[in-house]
Each structure stands twice: as C-alpha cells, then as structure tokens.
C-alpha cells in the first residue's frame, strides 16, 4: 500500500480529506 508511506506529514495535514477518501474507497 504505497499511499500509507506516501507522506505522513501530508496525511496529518489532510486528515479530514483522507478520512473522506477512506470512506469512499473502503479498503480492506
């Protein structure tokens, strides 16, 4: 899962966006 390693800082900055993406994608 390359997204997980793709930038922890960016993840923290876009956490709301990330959660929205996770809800849309529903990864296993």
C-alpha positions in Angstrom: 0.0 0.0 0.0 2.1 2.9 -1.3 -0.4 5.5 0.0 0.4 4.6 3.5 4.1 5.5 3.0 3.4 8.4 0.7 3.9 11.3 3.3 2.9 11.0 6.9 3.0 14.8 7.2 0.7 15.2 4.3 -1.6 12.7 5.9 -1.8 14.7 9.1 -2.4 17.9 7.1 -5.2 16.3 5.0 -6.6 14.0 7.7 -10.3 15.1 7.0 -9.7 14.6 3.3 -8.1 11.2 3.9 -11.0 10.0 6.1 -13.3 11.0 3.3 -11.2 9.1 0.8 -11.2 6.1 3.0 -14.9 6.2 3.4 -15.3 6.4 -0.4 -12.7 3.7 -1.2 -13.4 1.3 1.8 -10.0 -0.5 1.5 -9.7 -3.9 3.1 
